[in-house]
């Protein structure tokens, strides 16, 4: 019975870590997209202001 509880706890821990890593990957993708969009908008505004 003890090994069953140990396996369940390990599965929950590993699943939680995997979910956290997956969330961090999506967060990094979204942050990169917002960063690139900000750079593009800044370059376009600077180009429009110079004209």
Secondary structure as UniProt FT lines:
FT   HELIX           2..50
//
